[in-house]
């Protein structure tokens, strides 16, 4: 089977997009985590702000639940 240059180009671009999308998502997560660090401390260990709880050791699901409760005011 013979492939045209356009077929090869399309395949390569698709593969690059599949690799780049998760990397872009990780970069966004790192930026968000830096914002959390400002109050909750590096690694989620709150030491500077006594009224801000430590979140270190919580699972991703638990943190998501807490953030959703905070967002909705529950």
Backbone torsions as a table, in degrees:
resi	resn	phi	psi	omega
1	UNK	NA	132.8	-178.8
2	UNK	-103.4	133.4	179.1
3	UNK	-106.7	140.7	176.3
4	UNK	-80.9	166.2	177.4
5	UNK	-61.1	-34.6	179.4
6	UNK	-66.7	-38.9	176.6
7	UNK	-61.9	-45.8	-179.4
8	UNK	-65.1	-44.5	179.4
9	UNK	-60.2	-45.6	179.2
10	UNK	-61.8	-40.6	178.9
11	UNK	-66.1	-44.6	179.6
12	UNK	-63.8	-44.1	179.8
13	UNK	-63.6	-40.2	177.9
14	UNK	-62.4	-43.2	179.2
15	UNK	-64.2	-41.5	178.6
16	UNK	-63.5	-39.4	179.1
17	UNK	-65.6	-37.6	178.6
18	UNK	-65.1	-33.8	179.0
19	UNK	-79.9	-38.8	-174.4
20	UNK	-73.4	-33.7	-176.1
21	UNK	-59.7	-49.7	178.1
22	UNK	-64.1	-34.0	178.6
23	UNK	-66.0	-38.8	177.3
24	UNK	-65.9	-38.7	179.0
25	UNK	-65.1	-39.7	179.0
26	UNK	-64.4	-40.0	178.7
27	UNK	-60.9	-39.8	177.9
28	UNK	-65.1	-37.7	179.0
29	UNK	-65.4	-41.1	179.5
30	UNK	-61.4	-41.1	178.6
31	UNK	-65.1	-41.2	177.8
32	UNK	-65.0	-40.1	-180.0
33	UNK	-63.3	-35.2	177.4
34	UNK	-62.5	-37.8	177.2
35	UNK	-65.2	-39.4	178.2
36	UNK	-65.1	-38.6	-178.7
37	UNK	-60.0	-29.6	-177.6
38	UNK	-57.5	-37.5	-179.1
39	UNK	-106.0	-42.8	-174.5
40	UNK	-85.1	-5.6	178.1
41	UNK	85.6	161.1	-179.7
42	UNK	-62.0	127.7	-179.7
43	UNK	72.7	12.2	177.6
44	UNK	85.0	7.5	179.8
45	UNK	-96.3	95.5	-177.4
46	UNK	-71.9	118.4	178.7
47	UNK	-124.9	-31.0	-176.5
48	UNK	-82.5	-36.5	-175.7
49	UNK	-107.4	106.7	-176.2
50	UNK	-67.9	-25.1	-179.4
51	UNK	-88.0	-1.0	179.4
52	UNK	-105.7	122.7	-177.3
53	UNK	-72.5	151.9	171.8
54	UNK	-74.3	141.6	179.3
55	UNK	-119.7	7.6	179.9
56	UNK	-62.3	137.4	176.6
57	UNK	89.6	-10.1	177.9
58	UNK	-73.6	145.3	176.3
59	UNK	-73.5	162.5	177.7
60	UNK	-60.0	-37.2	-180.0
61	UNK	-65.4	-43.2	179.6
62	UNK	-64.0	-44.3	178.8
63	UNK	-63.1	-40.6	177.2
64	UNK	-60.8	-43.8	178.0
65	UNK	-61.4	-44.8	179.8
66	UNK	-61.9	-44.3	179.9
67	UNK	-64.6	-39.6	177.6
68	UNK	-65.6	-39.4	176.9
69	UNK	-64.5	-42.1	178.0
70	UNK	-61.8	-43.4	-178.4
71	UNK	-63.6	-40.0	-177.1
72	UNK	-89.7	-7.4	178.7
73	UNK	83.2	14.8	179.0
74	UNK	-76.1	NA	NA
